[in-house]
Amino acid sequence: MLGVLLAHPGRRIPIEQLIDWVWGDVASRASTVHTYAKRIRPALTAAAPEATLKISDGTCLLTVERHQIDYFVFRDLIDKARDGSRSGDHEKACANACAATALWREDPLADLGTERAESWRRVAIRNEWLPANYLVLDEQLALGHFAEALRRLDELQRDHEMDVGLAKRRMQVLAGLVWSDEMTDYYFSVRRRLLAEGDEQAAAELYRCNEELRQGAKSGGHLPRVLRAEAEAHPAPRQLPQDVPDFTGRKDLLDQLDEETGIATGQLRSAVVVLTGFGGVGKTATAVHWAHRRAAHFPNGILFVDLGGFSPRPRVDAAEVIDWFLAASGRVIESVSLAGRAERLRAHLAANPMLIVLDNAADSAHIRHLLPLLGGSVVLITSRHRLGSLGISHHLPRLVVEPLEAEFASALLSGRIGPRAVAEPAAIRELTHSCGGVPLALNLVAQRVADRRGAALRAVAEQLRDPETLLSIGPDGDGHDESLSSIFSLSYQSLDAETARLFRCLGLHPGVEFGIEAAAALLGVPPARARRGLDALVGAHLVDQPGSVDRYQMHDLLYSYSNSLPRSEIERRSAIGRMLSFYLHSARNAHAVAYVNQELPPCAEPEEGAGPLTFTDQNSAKKFFTIDRVNLKSAVRAAASWGEYTYSWQLAHSVTEFLDRNGFQEENRIVLTVACASSAADGNREAEASSANDLGYLLLHLGEHDEAQRQFERALVLLDGNATGVLTILLNLARLKWQQELEDEAVELAMRCQEMAHELGDVHRESKIAQLLGMLYSGQVRHRQAEEEFRRALAARERTGDVAGQAATLVELAWLAAQAGRLDEGEAYCDRAFVLLRRSSDVEVLARAHARRAELRLARREFDGALRDAQVAVDIAERSGYVRPEAHALEVLGWVAHAIGDLPMAWDAWWRAAAIYRRCGMQARAERLDRRLLEIGRVD
């Protein structure tokens, strides 16, 4: 707001207009203007004591001297610069114009995104900012300050690349530097783009500028004498490979290179910078692109050498590099010792600093002896290795070249493929995803598409879903193998034997992200020893360490390459066995601490070298499940695919409780489905019955009642007289009857279960049965019996330490108390429940607790709190994936919304709840809500 007022000092601005400047909408903003004015006045007084800000008659007026506002100082300095230019005082004109543009630190009113502010900003840039810079550049050209002009143009053309005024001045600067080839290339490039965009007038203007410069170059009259003399000397070397014409992305990395070399601040300095990343990720392309982009900053030349560090051909040693660089610089190298030639290169570069690109260095030792010879120059090194030793001894900044972001990867692939990409966007998305942002993979895929003009992109995408196919595609026998597999193999072959074995074993891990203990289990070594191998892999960019010091990650393509490597059967089976044993026993240990009342079936002792994790508290146990959830799920499926069926179903049962309580229901369905198949393949009827029962329980809560019943009946057939197992399944069948609204049958079956649990002395299941009976009696409005059952359940759960169970019972007691008008008692129950829920991650209980507290607060007419709790309950229930808690939470939200008069919200909540009830066969509940919907009518 202050910025807008400062742009219009001494002018009364209507408040509505000021609001339109700042926020873009007038509604309910007038009070905000007054509030902001109060905040602005103290700061304004401190900066300019005589300034005043008044609001009266619906307007704002800022009174302040214009010479105190940078925008108007900028204008005054530009006027002085123009006067100096007209009088021929170019030094003074240049100084004033530079001082003016220095005041313009960023776009004016940059924080305002309204249409009015944006329009003003565009006009200011077009009519003031760009003309001011034209003036600076013209004065620098008049003074022969070509390097300074070029640096300014580099900065300006980042945001105004196709501005014809800047383009003409860049051509003049390049002509002044006698860089005729660069000027010609630049002219044709820009003119083609202008014509392609239909700007024929700008293209014609650029053509006239080019003709004038060419005529001037022929006469030689426009060049300062010193530049003509330099042009006649040995030409500055420019050894760069061709730039990638469709280079995309990497803006942050290119900006970092500008920062490290001083180009960003306009003060070029000597620097050594390392670009590092895995093979094919685009290190060389990035270095070459930046070098082309900043070539004007290196008038003494650019030297480039591929050191062959990771290549089928021999490495290039320091002696060869010295000779190549001397020859490129026009220095005599015959009959001089290596030490003498090295000194000549050092002296030449000290007098003529250049940009030097050392591409594809193998390691620190490969280039250590070269760096002292290159002092004073900007040295850019690329390597697959992080060059840690060199980084420490020389304090080198290391910039990691990451895979391209999806947006840029898709643009690169689409551009290479051409018009066919537009017709099949889905295939482009899949191909882009398969390539994982790796430019080499994108190039190979684009070439494969080009070589198969008759094939649909969809067919190519389907073919490349096979990782081995993607890794193997290359130039079809034309030259040496440039496939991804070949490129990655150069890094793999550089590893020592144990590190190479670790890399191979990581391909057997069920996911690309893993902890140090899992890696140790794969190798069968202590974690400290595994860490050394992982550090070597991180240094070689074959493994990444994006976050925690004990967590690692592989790129998908490197993971696929690792998985494809040959290994002995003994190595494969022992690594798989230790890894599965590690995950199984770590999960069982975590389960035993996190869910103390949920017993797991017995299993074999951990395999030697597995080294499973142990846990001392619930937080660390649940943290393990959270971090390794995906790996545990993947290990269940991988074990089944390897024929390790016992590991598969035992792992499934170790993780299912966590998945259930934390709302990962679709993952739980997958895990339990695999467990059913694996236990059957393992020939373990008891495990198969347990898996079928757990799957049925999940389906019951997801509202898939028919399939749930089939799983329960399958489990009963398999159990063959196991009393505890039969009790568990009958209890779940009672829950099913309840959800099917067969409440009398549910009560009868639950009471039968109660007798069985008492005979077995099973306190844990007795508590669950009492909870179910309490819920059933509540639904039948038999509140006294319900309260008795809930108190029985609570006592049992306190004895067994079932925290989530206690919370679930307390919220139902709270509801019963509220029904009886005992609101304070109900609130006390809720408070106790929420204290317990801080120690539990059971999302179903948490959702119900919020819903019950919403009902309690509604009874107290605490509408804001009731609405908050109801909305939280809906959010949690939706995340849980369980339909009954979601329907109940929506129903409660409807009652709260109805009470506060928000009929559209009430209608929407009840309609959604009724739809869930109807989908689950809970017809009575759906019809009850249908009647409420009819009463309030359809609300838009």
Secondary structure, 3 states (H helix, E strand, C coil): CHHHHHCCCCCCEEHHHHHHHHCCCCCCCHHHHHHHHHHHHHHHHHHCCCCEEEEECCEEEEECCHHHCHHHHHHHHHHHHHHHHHCCCHHHHHHHHHHHHHCCCCCCCCCCCCHHHHHHHHHHHHHHHHHHHHHHHHHHHHHCCHHHHHHHHHHHHHHCCCCHHHHHHHHHHHHHCCCHHHHHHHHHHHHHHHHHCCCHHHHHHHHHHHHHHHHHHHHCCCCCHHHHHHHHCCCCCECCCCCCCCCCCCHHHHHHHHHHHCHHHCCCCCEEEEEECCCCCCHHHHHHHHHHHCHHHCCCCEEEEECCCCCCCCCCCHHHHHHHHHHHCCCCCCCCCHHHHHHHHHHHHHHCCCEEEEEEECCHHHHCCCHHHHCCCEEEEEECCCCHHHHHHHCCCEEECCCCCHHHHHHHHHHHHCCHHHHCHHHHHHHHHHHCCCHHHHHHHHHHHHHCCCCCHHHHHHHCCCHHHHHHCCCCCCCCCCCHHHHHHHHHCCCCHHHHHHHHHHCCCCCCEEEHHHHHHHHCCCHHHHHHHHHHHHHCCCCECCCCCCEEECCHHHHHHHHHCCCCHHHHHHHHHHHHHHHHHHHHHHHHHHCCCCCCCCCCCCCCCCCCCCCCCHHHHHHHHHHHHHHHHHHHHHHHHCCCHHHHHHHHHHHHHHHHHCCCHHHHHHHHHHHHHHHHHCCCHHHHHHHHHHHHHHHHHCCCHHHHHHHHHHHHHHHCCCHHHHHHHHHHHHHHHHHCCCHHHHHHHHHHHHHHHHHHCCHHHHHHHHHHHHHHHHHCCCHHHHHHHHHHHHHHHHHHCCHHHHHHHHHHHHHHHHHCCCHHHHHHHHHHHHHHHCCCCCHHHHHHHHHHHHHHHHHCCCHHHHHHHHHHHHHHHHHHCCHHHHHHHHHHHHHHHHHCCCHHHHHHHHHHHHHHHHHCCCHHHHHHHHHHHHHHCCCC
